[in-house]
Amino acid sequence: MSGLLALLDDVAGIAKIAAASVDDVASQAVKAGSKAAGALIDDAAVTPKYVHGFAASRELPIIWRIAKGSLKNKLLYLLPVGLLLSSFAPWLIPPLLMLGGAYLCFEGAEKIWHWLFPSDHHEVFPEDKPGDPAHLEEEKAQGAIKTDFILSAEIMTIALAAIPPSNFWMEAATLATVGVMITVIVYGAVALIVKADDVGLFLAENGNLGLTRSLGRGIVKVMPWLMKVLTIVGTAAMLWVGGSIIVHGMEQLGFSWLGHHIHDAAVYLGHQVSESYEGAVEWIATAAMDGVLGLALGMLLIPLATNVIVPVWTKVTGKSPAEGH
């Protein structure tokens, strides 16, 4: 009996350790995932365009297909690469993180550039383009998965850099949790956004109560504005996160003067208000300065990408980077 009690006590101890490890993984995953807010919001803002023009019955299957591709990107490709870097070449993580931050800055600045100087370019959607619907669906889904790979690489690199030093399996579990959690959040939100119009239309046409029908009409009217707000918030978040990554990357590489100036300016502004608002003002000021830095860097990268990177890529691969998107 004493041996059985000792065994049960050992099992209970192991269970407590396992539960604590699960809590640690979940806690670290939430913290690491929150650092990737800019890329996450952009992912949710970008993806709905890939189901534009398809029959309503095909929207959720396409989103599910893209979500599975995103999960594959994160867990089968990016997770092992991230763990290898963390184990054998951790010095590569800050430069790669800065590269991802620069890409976020470029994406955000490019959106603002197109808002300020709209071109005559018209994106071709499925209803504009002849062909087999199944082939068009395949083409759009593959384009979305390719775009997701870039955004997922940013998310996983940011998350990896945010995870406190720990053992290999803890890092693997945390990164896997981040990958699954963010995929569920992003594509769950995308599914809700894409189907909200249909739900609103159904309520407006079939609601038994006047209040229900009014709610449906309100949803239909609000959705275009929600998409605009989501795009604006996503762009601002990309510039803020991208600029912040660049600043922290420079500090890790030994160039801390820019980060010190931003910190000192934010502290000065915080001291201009009452103590209860000081922390909020410092955070807003830091985020704003990081965002301005991100916008400036992104604007500098636009001509580089347009005149150098895209032509070289097209010459080497035989196709434009935007092809299939």
Residue frames relative to the residue before (quaternion, step in Angstrom):
aa qw qx qy qz dx dy dz
M 1.0000 0.0000 0.0000 0.0000 0.00 0.00 0.00
S 0.6494 0.5173 -0.3251 0.4527 3.60 0.92 -0.86
G 0.6333 0.5293 -0.3294 0.4585 3.58 1.07 -0.78
L 0.6439 0.5174 -0.3176 0.4657 3.59 1.02 -0.81
L 0.6505 0.5141 -0.3138 0.4627 3.57 0.97 -0.88
A 0.6429 0.5172 -0.3204 0.4653 3.59 1.03 -0.82
L 0.6381 0.5243 -0.3212 0.4635 3.55 1.04 -0.83
L 0.6571 0.5062 -0.3055 0.4676 3.57 0.95 -0.92
D 0.6296 0.5317 -0.3279 0.4619 3.57 1.07 -0.78
D 0.6411 0.5141 -0.3143 0.4753 3.59 1.03 -0.82
V 0.6451 0.5187 -0.3168 0.4631 3.58 0.96 -0.88
A 0.6439 0.5200 -0.3149 0.4646 3.56 0.99 -0.86
G 0.6448 0.5225 -0.3138 0.4612 3.58 1.03 -0.83
I 0.6469 0.5080 -0.3108 0.4764 3.56 0.99 -0.88
A 0.6419 0.5313 -0.3214 0.4499 3.59 0.99 -0.87
K 0.6418 0.5207 -0.3227 0.4614 3.58 1.02 -0.82
I 0.6497 0.5093 -0.3125 0.4698 3.57 0.98 -0.89
A 0.6546 0.5124 -0.3118 0.4602 3.58 0.96 -0.89
A 0.6518 0.5087 -0.3182 0.4638 3.58 0.98 -0.86
A 0.6426 0.5134 -0.3232 0.4680 3.58 1.00 -0.81
S 0.6385 0.5220 -0.3264 0.4619 3.58 1.03 -0.80
V 0.6368 0.5170 -0.3280 0.4686 3.58 0.99 -0.83
D 0.6426 0.5151 -0.3205 0.4679 3.58 0.99 -0.87
D 0.6452 0.5211 -0.3174 0.4597 3.58 0.97 -0.88
V 0.6505 0.5150 -0.3148 0.4611 3.57 0.93 -0.92
A 0.6756 0.4962 -0.2986 0.4563 3.58 0.86 -0.98
S 0.6616 0.5114 -0.3050 0.4558 3.57 0.95 -0.91
Q 0.6781 0.4787 -0.2904 0.4761 3.58 0.89 -0.93
A 0.6319 0.5406 -0.3349 0.4431 3.59 1.04 -0.77
V 0.6538 0.5041 -0.3162 0.4675 3.59 0.95 -0.85
K 0.6689 0.4942 -0.3019 0.4660 3.59 0.92 -0.91
A 0.6780 0.4841 -0.2920 0.4698 3.58 0.91 -0.91
G 0.6582 0.5181 -0.3110 0.4490 3.57 0.97 -0.83
S 0.6320 0.5443 -0.3393 0.4349 3.59 1.03 -0.73
K 0.5992 0.5699 -0.3594 0.4325 3.60 1.15 -0.53
A 0.6948 0.4681 -0.2636 0.4782 3.58 1.19 -0.52
A 0.2140 0.8366 -0.4892 0.1225 3.59 1.22 0.42
G 0.6547 0.5434 -0.3275 0.4108 3.58 0.89 -0.90
A 0.6963 0.4512 -0.2712 0.4879 3.56 0.84 -0.97
L 0.6285 0.5510 -0.3361 0.4341 3.59 1.03 -0.79
I 0.6799 0.4721 -0.2948 0.4774 3.60 0.85 -0.95
D 0.6377 0.5201 -0.3329 0.4604 3.57 0.99 -0.77
D 0.6147 0.5478 -0.3427 0.4523 3.58 1.00 -0.79
A 0.6841 0.4786 -0.2824 0.4724 3.58 0.91 -0.95
A 0.6699 0.5002 -0.2998 0.4596 3.60 1.08 -0.68
V 0.6954 0.4986 -0.2711 0.4409 3.59 1.04 -0.82
T 0.6655 0.5908 -0.3166 0.3282 3.58 0.82 -1.04
P 0.6249 0.5696 -0.3844 0.3705 3.68 0.83 -0.75
K 0.5946 0.5867 -0.3866 0.3909 3.64 1.05 -0.55
Y 0.6260 0.5743 -0.3430 0.4008 3.59 1.13 -0.51
V 0.7024 0.3890 -0.2839 0.5241 3.61 1.23 -0.18
H 0.3839 0.7330 -0.4750 0.2997 3.56 1.31 0.12
G 0.8187 0.2674 -0.2002 0.4671 3.57 -0.91 0.96
F 0.6045 0.5402 -0.3755 0.4491 3.61 1.20 -0.15
A 0.6353 -0.5122 0.4094 0.4080 3.56 -1.26 0.39
A 0.6087 -0.5907 0.3855 0.3632 3.57 -1.07 0.79
S 0.6412 0.5474 -0.3250 0.4285 3.59 1.05 -0.73
R 0.6946 0.4661 -0.2715 0.4759 3.61 1.21 -0.44
E 0.4933 0.7003 -0.4253 0.2923 3.62 1.20 -0.31
L 0.7138 0.4452 -0.2720 0.4672 3.61 0.73 -1.00
P 0.6348 0.5095 -0.3570 0.4582 3.67 0.93 -0.69
I 0.6416 0.5078 -0.3339 0.4679 3.62 1.02 -0.74
I 0.6516 0.5070 -0.3176 0.4664 3.59 0.94 -0.87
W 0.6362 0.5240 -0.3255 0.4633 3.59 1.01 -0.82
R 0.6463 0.5189 -0.3161 0.4617 3.56 1.00 -0.84
I 0.6604 0.4916 -0.3052 0.4786 3.59 0.95 -0.86
A 0.6334 0.5343 -0.3312 0.4513 3.60 1.01 -0.82
K 0.6489 0.4996 -0.3217 0.4753 3.61 0.97 -0.81
G 0.6383 0.5151 -0.3224 0.4725 3.59 1.03 -0.76
S 0.6357 0.5280 -0.3206 0.4629 3.57 1.05 -0.79
L 0.6505 0.5099 -0.3119 0.4686 3.56 0.97 -0.86
K 0.6321 0.5224 -0.3187 0.4753 3.57 1.04 -0.81
N 0.6155 0.5487 -0.3398 0.4523 3.60 0.98 -0.85
K 0.7304 0.4621 -0.2444 0.4395 3.55 0.80 -1.08
L 0.7875 0.3878 -0.1881 0.4405 3.56 0.74 -1.09
L 0.7480 0.4092 -0.2297 0.4694 3.60 0.96 -0.80
Y 0.7795 0.3259 -0.1682 0.5079 3.59 1.04 -0.72
L 0.7829 0.3854 -0.2044 0.4436 3.56 0.56 -1.19
L 0.6208 0.5610 -0.3479 0.4228 3.61 1.01 -0.74
P 0.6906 0.4528 -0.3108 0.4706 3.68 0.75 -0.86
V 0.6372 0.5214 -0.3329 0.4598 3.59 0.99 -0.80
G 0.6530 0.5219 -0.3106 0.4524 3.58 0.96 -0.87
L 0.6749 0.4903 -0.2958 0.4653 3.57 0.94 -0.86
L 0.6239 0.5287 -0.3348 0.4681 3.59 1.06 -0.73
L 0.6455 0.5100 -0.3181 0.4712 3.57 0.97 -0.84
S 0.6645 0.5171 -0.3043 0.4455 3.55 0.90 -0.95
S 0.7169 0.4599 -0.2498 0.4606 3.60 1.01 -0.82
F 0.8340 0.2545 -0.0837 0.4824 3.58 0.86 -0.98
A 0.8106 0.1101 -0.0659 0.5714 3.61 1.13 -0.43
P 0.0106 0.8434 -0.5369 0.0174 3.61 0.67 1.06
W 0.5729 0.6017 -0.3755 0.4107 3.60 1.19 -0.50
L 0.6216 0.5540 -0.3399 0.4372 3.61 1.22 -0.39
I 0.5522 0.6594 -0.3901 0.3287 3.59 1.17 -0.53
P 0.6692 0.4912 -0.3382 0.4433 3.68 0.79 -0.83
P 0.6715 0.4692 -0.3330 0.4670 3.69 0.83 -0.77
L 0.6502 0.5011 -0.3257 0.4692 3.61 0.98 -0.77
L 0.6243 0.5327 -0.3260 0.4693 3.54 1.07 -0.78
M 0.6552 0.4992 -0.3046 0.4782 3.58 0.99 -0.83
L 0.6096 0.5394 -0.3487 0.4646 3.58 1.09 -0.67
G 0.6549 0.4913 -0.2983 0.4907 3.57 1.02 -0.85
G 0.6356 0.5247 -0.3245 0.4641 3.58 1.04 -0.76
A 0.6381 0.5187 -0.3201 0.4704 3.57 1.03 -0.81
Y 0.6352 0.5210 -0.3306 0.4645 3.58 1.05 -0.76
L 0.6256 0.5232 -0.3353 0.4718 3.60 1.03 -0.76
C 0.6433 0.5188 -0.3162 0.4659 3.58 0.98 -0.86
F 0.6475 0.5215 -0.3065 0.4634 3.57 0.97 -0.90
E 0.6644 0.5064 -0.3045 0.4576 3.59 0.88 -0.96
G 0.6782 0.4916 -0.2939 0.4605 3.58 0.89 -0.93
A 0.6711 0.4911 -0.2959 0.4700 3.58 0.93 -0.91
E 0.6341 0.5373 -0.3337 0.4449 3.59 1.00 -0.78
K 0.6230 0.5258 -0.3417 0.4677 3.61 1.02 -0.75
I 0.6698 0.4886 -0.3006 0.4715 3.58 0.91 -0.92
W 0.6208 0.5468 -0.3360 0.4502 3.59 1.02 -0.80
H 0.6877 0.4734 -0.2834 0.4719 3.59 0.92 -0.89
W 0.6067 0.5256 -0.3603 0.4752 3.60 1.15 -0.52
L 0.7008 0.4666 -0.2689 0.4679 3.57 0.95 -0.91
F 0.8025 0.1353 -0.0363 0.5800 3.57 0.99 -0.87
P 0.0846 -0.8299 0.5504 0.0349 3.60 0.41 1.21
S 0.2726 -0.7592 0.5710 0.1527 3.56 -0.98 0.86
D 0.6110 -0.5492 0.4211 0.3844 3.52 -1.32 -0.01
H 0.4063 0.7264 -0.4758 0.2845 3.58 1.28 0.01
H 0.0870 -0.7924 0.6034 0.0210 3.54 -0.88 0.95
E 0.3557 -0.7451 0.5209 0.2164 3.54 -0.61 1.13
V 0.3612 -0.7379 0.5314 0.2063 3.54 -0.91 0.90
F 0.1300 -0.7894 0.5984 0.0429 3.54 -0.70 1.14
P 0.7388 -0.4558 0.2465 0.4310 3.59 -1.18 0.36
E 0.6899 0.4809 -0.3176 0.4381 3.61 0.92 -0.77
D 0.6261 0.5426 -0.3367 0.4476 3.59 1.25 -0.32
K 0.7676 0.4038 -0.1242 0.4820 3.50 1.17 -0.66
P 0.3853 -0.7387 0.4948 0.2473 3.61 -0.67 1.00
G 0.4394 0.6992 -0.5029 0.2551 3.53 -1.24 0.32
D 0.6738 -0.4813 0.3773 0.4146 3.52 -1.33 0.14
P 0.4897 -0.6861 0.4453 0.3019 3.66 -0.71 1.03
A 0.6376 0.5264 -0.3367 0.4505 3.60 1.00 -0.78
H 0.6475 0.5068 -0.3168 0.4727 3.58 1.03 -0.78
L 0.6501 0.5117 -0.3153 0.4649 3.59 0.99 -0.84
E 0.6322 0.5279 -0.3242 0.4653 3.57 1.05 -0.79
E 0.6367 0.5250 -0.3079 0.4734 3.56 1.00 -0.88
E 0.6626 0.5215 -0.2971 0.4480 3.56 0.94 -0.94
K 0.6826 0.4835 -0.2840 0.4687 3.57 0.91 -0.94
A 0.6542 0.5135 -0.3210 0.4531 3.59 0.94 -0.87
Q 0.6619 0.4958 -0.3091 0.4696 3.59 0.94 -0.86
G 0.6296 0.5291 -0.3298 0.4637 3.59 1.04 -0.75
A 0.6563 0.5071 -0.3053 0.4679 3.57 1.00 -0.86
I 0.6577 0.5083 -0.3136 0.4590 3.60 0.98 -0.83
K 0.6260 0.5229 -0.3371 0.4701 3.60 1.07 -0.70
T 0.6529 0.4930 -0.3116 0.4834 3.58 0.96 -0.86
D 0.6340 0.5395 -0.3249 0.4488 3.56 1.00 -0.85
F 0.5941 0.5817 -0.3778 0.4074 3.61 1.02 -0.71
I 0.6548 0.5056 -0.3108 0.4680 3.59 0.97 -0.87
L 0.6861 0.4723 -0.2842 0.4749 3.57 0.86 -0.99
S 0.6473 0.5154 -0.3213 0.4605 3.60 1.00 -0.78
A 0.6130 0.5415 -0.3463 0.4594 3.58 1.06 -0.74
E 0.6401 0.5078 -0.3241 0.4769 3.59 0.99 -0.80
I 0.6676 0.5159 -0.3033 0.4429 3.56 0.86 -1.01
M 0.7070 0.4655 -0.2751 0.4559 3.59 0.81 -0.98
T 0.6383 0.5125 -0.3333 0.4678 3.60 1.06 -0.70
I 0.6395 0.5110 -0.3173 0.4788 3.58 0.99 -0.85
A 0.6634 0.5055 -0.3030 0.4611 3.57 0.92 -0.91
L 0.6389 0.5347 -0.3239 0.4485 3.59 0.96 -0.88
A 0.6782 0.4881 -0.2934 0.4645 3.57 0.96 -0.88
A 0.6877 0.4941 -0.2831 0.4504 3.59 1.14 -0.59
I 0.5648 0.6030 -0.3911 0.4054 3.61 1.24 -0.30
P 0.4489 -0.6785 0.4994 0.2977 3.64 -0.80 0.91
P 0.6191 -0.5495 0.3927 0.4006 3.61 -1.10 0.59
S 0.1624 0.7735 -0.5933 0.1529 3.57 -0.82 1.00
N 0.6851 -0.4663 0.3321 0.4504 3.59 -1.22 -0.19
F 0.7322 -0.4568 0.2939 0.4108 3.55 -1.32 0.38
W 0.7159 0.4686 -0.2753 0.4383 3.59 0.79 -1.00
M 0.6148 0.5318 -0.3501 0.4654 3.59 1.09 -0.64
E 0.6546 0.4988 -0.3092 0.4765 3.57 0.98 -0.84
A 0.6440 0.5224 -0.3212 0.4574 3.58 0.98 -0.85
A 0.6749 0.4924 -0.2956 0.4634 3.58 0.89 -0.95
T 0.6603 0.5105 -0.3108 0.4548 3.58 0.97 -0.86
L 0.6679 0.4935 -0.3022 0.4680 3.59 0.91 -0.90
A 0.6422 0.5151 -0.3249 0.4654 3.58 0.98 -0.82
T 0.6439 0.5180 -0.3128 0.4682 3.57 1.02 -0.83
V 0.6248 0.5267 -0.3280 0.4739 3.58 1.02 -0.83
G 0.6673 0.5218 -0.3059 0.4345 3.57 0.88 -0.98
V 0.6884 0.4645 -0.2806 0.4812 3.58 0.87 -0.97
M 0.6599 0.5324 -0.3104 0.4298 3.58 0.87 -1.00
I 0.7036 0.4594 -0.2765 0.4663 3.58 0.81 -0.98
T 0.6243 0.5342 -0.3469 0.4522 3.61 1.01 -0.72
V 0.6565 0.5033 -0.3066 0.4709 3.57 0.95 -0.89
I 0.6685 0.5019 -0.3060 0.4556 3.60 0.90 -0.93
V 0.6982 0.4881 -0.2853 0.4392 3.58 0.76 -1.06
Y 0.7771 0.3682 -0.2128 0.4639 3.57 0.63 -1.08
G 0.5432 0.5537 -0.4046 0.4844 3.58 1.26 -0.24
A 0.6599 0.4933 -0.2990 0.4813 3.58 0.98 -0.88
V 0.6321 0.5319 -0.3313 0.4558 3.59 0.99 -0.83
A 0.6503 0.5139 -0.3206 0.4586 3.59 0.93 -0.90
L 0.6532 0.5058 -0.3148 0.4673 3.60 0.96 -0.83
I 0.6589 0.5146 -0.3090 0.4534 3.57 0.94 -0.89
V 0.6882 0.5003 -0.2822 0.4432 3.56 0.87 -1.02
K 0.7553 0.3898 -0.2156 0.4806 3.60 0.95 -0.86
A 0.4486 0.7086 -0.4555 0.2984 3.61 1.21 -0.18
D 0.6201 0.5453 -0.3421 0.4484 3.60 1.00 -0.78
D 0.6714 0.4977 -0.2966 0.4620 3.58 0.91 -0.93
V 0.6358 0.5172 -0.3231 0.4731 3.58 1.01 -0.82
G 0.6655 0.5073 -0.3004 0.4576 3.57 0.92 -0.94
L 0.6558 0.5085 -0.3064 0.4663 3.58 0.96 -0.87
F 0.6374 0.5253 -0.3258 0.4600 3.59 1.00 -0.84
L 0.6703 0.4907 -0.2993 0.4693 3.59 0.92 -0.92
A 0.6542 0.5272 -0.3166 0.4403 3.58 0.96 -0.87
E 0.7482 0.4081 -0.2178 0.4757 3.59 0.99 -0.82
N 0.8126 0.2898 -0.1134 0.4929 3.59 1.05 -0.74
G 0.4292 0.7198 -0.4617 0.2906 3.60 1.21 -0.01
N 0.4322 -0.7142 0.4924 0.2463 3.57 -0.95 0.88
L 0.7456 0.3455 -0.1922 0.5365 3.56 1.16 -0.61
G 0.5908 -0.5729 0.4323 0.3686 3.56 -1.16 0.58
L 0.6232 0.5454 -0.3347 0.4497 3.57 1.09 -0.78
T 0.6478 0.5220 -0.3136 0.4578 3.59 1.00 -0.84
R 0.6660 0.4948 -0.2993 0.4713 3.56 0.98 -0.90
S 0.6359 0.5177 -0.3246 0.4714 3.58 1.05 -0.75
L 0.6198 0.5353 -0.3342 0.4666 3.57 1.05 -0.78
G 0.6480 0.5246 -0.3117 0.4558 3.58 0.95 -0.86
R 0.6678 0.4824 -0.3022 0.4795 3.59 0.90 -0.91
G 0.6314 0.5389 -0.3307 0.4490 3.57 1.07 -0.74
I 0.6339 0.5248 -0.3284 0.4636 3.58 1.01 -0.83
V 0.6526 0.5189 -0.3153 0.4533 3.59 0.92 -0.92
K 0.6932 0.4747 -0.2816 0.4636 3.60 0.96 -0.85
V 0.6909 0.5084 -0.2822 0.4296 3.57 1.02 -0.83
M 0.5902 0.6421 -0.3730 0.3167 3.61 0.97 -0.80
P 0.6511 0.4913 -0.3560 0.4560 3.69 0.82 -0.76
W 0.6580 0.4987 -0.3106 0.4709 3.59 1.02 -0.77
L 0.6160 0.5434 -0.3426 0.4560 3.56 1.06 -0.74
M 0.6496 0.5113 -0.3197 0.4629 3.58 0.98 -0.83
K 0.6384 0.5165 -0.3279 0.4671 3.59 1.02 -0.74
V 0.6550 0.5033 -0.3091 0.4712 3.57 0.95 -0.89
L 0.6447 0.5242 -0.3175 0.4568 3.57 0.97 -0.88
T 0.6470 0.5152 -0.3164 0.4645 3.58 1.00 -0.80
I 0.6568 0.5052 -0.3056 0.4690 3.59 0.97 -0.88
V 0.6679 0.4903 -0.2974 0.4744 3.58 0.90 -0.95
G 0.6449 0.5270 -0.3182 0.4530 3.57 0.99 -0.82
T 0.6515 0.5109 -0.3099 0.4675 3.58 0.98 -0.86
A 0.6585 0.5003 -0.3053 0.4722 3.59 0.93 -0.93
A 0.6599 0.5087 -0.3108 0.4572 3.58 0.96 -0.85
M 0.6238 0.5378 -0.3455 0.4497 3.60 1.01 -0.75
L 0.6821 0.4827 -0.2905 0.4663 3.58 0.88 -0.94
W 0.6514 0.5127 -0.3131 0.4634 3.58 0.97 -0.83
V 0.7046 0.4502 -0.2750 0.4747 3.58 0.76 -1.03
G 0.6436 0.5299 -0.3228 0.4481 3.59 0.97 -0.87
G 0.6727 0.4881 -0.2933 0.4725 3.58 0.90 -0.90
S 0.6432 0.5258 -0.3159 0.4583 3.57 1.01 -0.84
I 0.6384 0.5233 -0.3243 0.4619 3.59 1.00 -0.82
I 0.6420 0.5223 -0.3227 0.4592 3.58 0.96 -0.85
V 0.6617 0.5098 -0.3086 0.4550 3.59 0.90 -0.94
H 0.7008 0.4556 -0.2799 0.4722 3.60 0.82 -0.97
G 0.6171 0.5435 -0.3429 0.4542 3.58 1.08 -0.67
M 0.6360 0.5190 -0.3219 0.4718 3.56 1.01 -0.82
E 0.6380 0.5228 -0.3280 0.4605 3.59 1.02 -0.81
Q 0.6668 0.5013 -0.3049 0.4594 3.59 0.96 -0.83
L 0.6945 0.4492 -0.2652 0.4955 3.57 1.16 -0.60
G 0.6403 -0.5699 0.3079 0.4129 3.59 1.28 0.15
F 0.6228 0.5028 -0.3514 0.4857 3.62 1.27 0.10
S 0.0548 0.8718 -0.4797 0.0829 3.54 0.37 1.27
W 0.4356 0.7378 -0.4510 0.2498 3.62 1.24 -0.18
L 0.6565 0.5132 -0.3295 0.4439 3.62 0.93 -0.82
G 0.6550 0.5120 -0.3088 0.4621 3.57 0.94 -0.87
H 0.6374 0.5233 -0.3232 0.4641 3.59 1.03 -0.79
H 0.6575 0.5083 -0.3160 0.4576 3.61 0.91 -0.86
I 0.6516 0.5027 -0.3166 0.4717 3.59 0.96 -0.86
H 0.6537 0.5152 -0.3084 0.4606 3.58 0.94 -0.90
D 0.6766 0.4928 -0.3002 0.4574 3.59 0.86 -0.95
A 0.6518 0.5078 -0.3201 0.4635 3.60 0.98 -0.81
A 0.6514 0.5119 -0.3158 0.4626 3.59 0.99 -0.84
V 0.6427 0.5138 -0.3190 0.4702 3.60 1.00 -0.83
Y 0.6305 0.5347 -0.3299 0.4558 3.60 0.98 -0.85
L 0.6791 0.4785 -0.2931 0.4732 3.59 0.89 -0.92
G 0.6298 0.5446 -0.3323 0.4431 3.57 1.06 -0.73
H 0.6590 0.5180 -0.3008 0.4549 3.56 1.09 -0.70
Q 0.5996 0.5811 -0.3589 0.4171 3.60 1.24 -0.24
V 0.7128 0.3769 -0.2486 0.5367 3.60 1.24 -0.18
S 0.6866 -0.4652 0.3440 0.4403 3.55 -1.28 0.12
E 0.6725 -0.5460 0.3278 0.3770 3.55 -1.18 0.63
S 0.6344 0.5581 -0.3382 0.4145 3.60 1.06 -0.72
Y 0.7370 0.3767 -0.2215 0.5156 3.60 1.19 -0.51
E 0.4093 0.7627 -0.4415 0.2364 3.56 1.29 -0.18
G 0.6828 0.4967 -0.2956 0.4469 3.59 0.83 -0.98
A 0.6605 0.5111 -0.3081 0.4556 3.58 0.95 -0.88
V 0.6569 0.5034 -0.3123 0.4665 3.59 0.96 -0.86
E 0.6372 0.5222 -0.3331 0.4587 3.60 0.97 -0.80
W 0.6627 0.5035 -0.3101 0.4595 3.58 0.93 -0.88
I 0.6663 0.4990 -0.3024 0.4642 3.59 0.90 -0.95
A 0.6574 0.5097 -0.3113 0.4594 3.58 0.95 -0.90
T 0.6508 0.5078 -0.3185 0.4660 3.61 0.95 -0.84
A 0.6629 0.5023 -0.3007 0.4667 3.58 0.93 -0.94
A 0.6535 0.5166 -0.3173 0.4533 3.60 0.98 -0.85
M 0.6788 0.4802 -0.2976 0.4692 3.59 0.92 -0.87
D 0.6139 0.5224 -0.3405 0.4840 3.58 1.07 -0.70
G 0.6587 0.5200 -0.3017 0.4523 3.58 1.01 -0.84
V 0.6452 0.5061 -0.3180 0.4758 3.58 1.00 -0.81
L 0.6285 0.5159 -0.3252 0.4829 3.57 1.04 -0.81
G 0.6502 0.5196 -0.3110 0.4589 3.59 0.96 -0.87
L 0.6504 0.5082 -0.3134 0.4696 3.59 0.98 -0.83
A 0.6560 0.5106 -0.3148 0.4582 3.59 0.91 -0.89
L 0.6700 0.4857 -0.3006 0.4742 3.58 0.90 -0.91
G 0.6514 0.5273 -0.3152 0.4452 3.57 0.97 -0.85
M 0.6449 0.5147 -0.3197 0.4658 3.56 0.99 -0.81
L 0.6415 0.5100 -0.3221 0.4740 3.59 1.06 -0.70
L 0.6816 0.5047 -0.2842 0.4470 3.57 1.10 -0.71
I 0.5283 0.6578 -0.4130 0.3429 3.62 1.15 -0.49
P 0.7114 0.4220 -0.2958 0.4778 3.66 0.70 -0.90
L 0.6005 0.5558 -0.3626 0.4461 3.60 1.09 -0.64
A 0.6837 0.4756 -0.2837 0.4753 3.56 0.92 -0.93
T 0.6915 0.5018 -0.2822 0.4363 3.57 0.91 -0.95
N 0.7972 0.3523 -0.1557 0.4649 3.57 0.84 -1.00
V 0.7663 0.3255 -0.1846 0.5222 3.60 1.16 -0.41
I 0.7583 0.4210 -0.2439 0.4339 3.58 0.47 -1.23
V 0.6918 0.4824 -0.2924 0.4508 3.61 0.79 -1.00
P 0.6696 0.4818 -0.3295 0.4592 3.67 0.81 -0.81
V 0.6494 0.5070 -0.3232 0.4656 3.59 0.98 -0.82
W 0.6460 0.5213 -0.3126 0.4618 3.58 0.95 -0.91
T 0.6689 0.5058 -0.2984 0.4558 3.57 0.92 -0.95
K 0.6626 0.5083 -0.3068 0.4565 3.57 1.00 -0.83
V 0.6911 0.4829 -0.2797 0.4593 3.59 0.98 -0.87
T 0.7906 0.3360 -0.1643 0.4848 3.59 0.84 -0.99
G 0.4359 -0.7071 0.4578 0.3168 3.58 1.20 -0.43
K 0.7623 0.2626 -0.1937 0.5590 3.60 1.23 0.15
S 0.5611 -0.6031 0.4510 0.3436 3.54 -1.23 0.55
P 0.5862 -0.5827 0.4193 0.3757 3.63 -1.10 0.61
A 0.6771 0.5035 -0.2943 0.4487 3.57 1.12 -0.61
E 0.4893 0.6896 -0.4275 0.3198 3.57 1.23 -0.28
G 0.7680 0.2925 -0.2523 0.5109 3.52 -0.90 0.94
H 0.6275 0.5086 -0.3446 0.4783 3.55 1.29 -0.12
